Every structure is written in C-alpha cells, then in structure tokens.
Amino acid sequence: MDTTILLILVQDGVVNGAIYALLALSLVLVFAVTRVVFIPQGELVAYGALTYAALDAGTLPGSVWLLCALGAGAFAAEAWRMRRRWRTRALLRLAAGTLLLPAVVAGLAMLLAPRRPGVAVEALLALAIVTPMAPYLYRIAFQPMAEASVLTLLIAAVGVHFVLLGLGLVFFGPEGSRASGFSDAVFSLGALTVQGQAVWIAGLTVALMLALSGFFEFTLFGRALRATAVNRLGARLVGIATGQSGAIAFTLAGAIGALSGVLIAPLATIYYDSGFLIGLKGFTAAIIAGLASYPGAVLAAVLVGLVESFSAFWASAFKEVIVFTIIIPVLLWRSWRHGPTEDEE
C-alpha cells in the first residue's frame, strides 16, 4: 500500500465516519432522554435519501402520504390521551402540529416536485417531509409506554423498524435511486482528489455538531433535555415536561436522519432497505461510546468509518463482519469493568 492509497482510504473512512457520527449522535440523544434505542433511525436515513432522489427526478415521493398518515395517527393517539382533560386550545395546537403541518408540506411537495426547483429547495423539502415523522412515531409508538423497561422499548423499536422497512418497499419500490450532489467541484491536494460533496458532508457535520453543542448549552429546551437525561423523575418534579422533551429529542433525531440521507444520496445508490445497515454502523459507534458520550460517539464513528474503509481494501468480502466485530471487545471490557447491572425499574 502506497501513500496515495492510504490517503484515499483515510478520506473515505472520514467521510463515512462523518455520516455515522450524525447517526451516533442522534442515537445517544434519543436514548439519553427517552431510554429508547431508536433502531428505525436508519430507515429515516433511507427515507431522506429516497425522498430527495424522487424530488430531484421531478416526481412526488410516496413518503408524503406516509407523513400525512403518521400525522393523523399522532393526532388520534394524543387526542385519546387528552380525552379526560379536553381543552380546545390544546386540541387546536395539536391539530396544527399533526394535521395542518403535513397538509402544508404535502401541498408544497405537489406544487414544487414537478417544477424541479433546484438542489437547495429539494433538500429542504425532503427535510420537511421526513423530519416530522420521528416525533409522530414517538407519539404513536413510544410515548404511551414511556415508563416501560428498556427491553420493552427496544422490542417496540424493532417493531417500528420492520413496519417502516415494509412501508419503504411500498412507497419507494425495490429499485435504488441516486440524486444530484450539492457540488460538482473537485479539489486536488497533491495526489489526493477531494470531491465537493465530501466537503459538504464534512462541513455540514461539523456545523451540526457545533449547533447541537450550542443548543444543549445555551437554550432552555437544550437544558431541559439535559436535565431529563440526568434524572427523568427529578426533571418532572421541577416542572419539565418529559413527554415534550422526548418529542424534541425525536425531532432532532428525525432531522439528523433526514439530513444524513440527503448527504449520502449523491454518493451511493440507496435502496429502501439500505438504511438499516447504515444505521447499524451508527449504532455500533454509539455502543462503543456507551450510549452516553457525544464526543465519544463522534470519535467512535470515525473509527468505524476507518475500519470499514481499510477492511474494504484488505478483505472486502468480510468488511461488514470486521466492522461489527469491533463491538465485541468493547462490550467484554465494559462487562469486566462494571460487572452485571440491574435493569432500571
């Protein structure tokens, strides 16, 4: 292996690691606030990529109808929970967030999709379609069992994953799709060639990480999420709506998943089931970080990307096995260090 190949492999590993870092951050965020291992995060990545690809091709994505259906389901679920404390203002606010918002987004998609308004508008529209799906899923599937054990929440997450996987096949079909990149520029750094899309991925990843850091440090909602993550019962006692914190965490996770899909759509052909493998690598990074450390999740994601890149060069047939095997020594080390633990009551 010469220096040029080494640099190319490192570049590929860092770019892939940046995507995995976004997913790892969202997984750590959701688990810290709600104790949900959000396995369907990978499906949101695939939905974001395929929605963006459909808009780029000038067609209306099927995910628009899924958004409307999930919004209606979230409205019904939340209205049922409010039945004993019915308030008109709260019901109107709920209808605006779960019925009116999907209708507006669907109208914009039907208006703009045939016109092919450009990469920036298509990317923003894809984010608007996919991002609200996550909080709607939280209201439908996870909020009713917020006090359940981690294992029960994990089983629910697996069920949601399979539902979204099947719906992805229904709405997007078995064919793969790619989309236009944000930039066609190519930069030469000695023997290394850097694509403009890779620069976009790295730049947006860094910007998002900084934005999340500022959100958690300086905003009221961010501090509420941190308080909920530290002590859910204590946060509830001081007046923090833990259910609202969960919805915010899922909204951020949905936005990160949709953005990740938009970023990778120009680099690889994405299928309806591609998100699971991508999300699993982000989950591997989050597990290495203990589902607790944001900087650790980023570093672990870059490690996963580098291991994947070099494994593809040396043993491409076993690259997935090698990537997922690195989680075993980490789990063994944590088990030896901390010993057995009781599940949270």
Steps between C-alpha positions, in 0.01 A plus 500: 500500500649833393431845646239591236286193575540563872374858466205389285399238756530752783288750304228241437509394863468855630211584262313182593586557864345848483169346394522235769584774751172677425308178556694418815429846641127462437494151652681620813267800524180293473620232740619752758164678507251218441696174559393392148763332282363660184574224248271659232748788471651319201160496325479879537836521323370289211175698489694827489721377216216349294273801557774734383572277199131497403477879524822531298340282231191723491260247653289517813652272768273245663633605840263800478203269553678321783559838667128580482405157634745524791374851578142376515605207718689731736195728523274207583740358759556833674129592490415169666750573778344847545143371520469552878647852497355629176601858419414673174823700479719196558299301244541777240872516568521124459305512172732770366807288572368164387239570231563847359879468478496178292229649277710812434813295433307268267357799313846650455634165378221460243558857381879497485592141409408520127680836469837365623584819691865419559723313740461736797119512491474126438727425795301728731173348382635148563594609853151645551340172390713256699583692819145512648466123462723442802294694758182351354647153554586600855142605571356183345740227607724614786331769710218266617764265647745765621527337844563150364831317533785551255441149362133574431592824325762315296241244385268785401785663305564174314131483410501857370811419297329211320187708436703783346703251299186354344350842438824607333457217250140605440570870448839490326510159333794258481706712259786709631534875444770766492474878495694805391779615727524836668823570313677362192830659601813288531801608703852365463721476807818355362422144395165509679178603324221634721143523370291803579225277644749363753582856605127568541461191719795589723397866524135433579596232752730739686239777483230272634721380783574860600128586473407209725765605750361853507145369525575291807713767665310824442132429428220425743386195305856369489541533875164328551624209289819479704301504823271225372801295399661532844189432710162449336305501828685805634438688174129424530496622861643842404239548228672370186261322265690180437257401223574827320872437551459164331322659205782756464763226515320299231459813285875562514563133419261521203674811369842339535383182328340689211810718460723193497289349223512818293879511539564141391242485218748644244782266608336158487194325363251475788233231523200481730694268734838673484434702814515203735866424429595868516311546823656186645847646451391819672357280776836323528670836554240597759551171687877549501432841657278337761184673371601790723788706360451734202874557434557128548228423246666725242845346553355149495315576175820616332667180624217293350536686169875441490466131589239461225719676243813296570300178530351563155855527363652198672199265531198643322295183538527523879491875554159500669604214728819682599315827568242339727758277669675800657201542729569165673822593685340830604201320653725245669716776646195686631364179650828423678535856621149562630365152564133402464242777544132493581252636249344834594170471680 
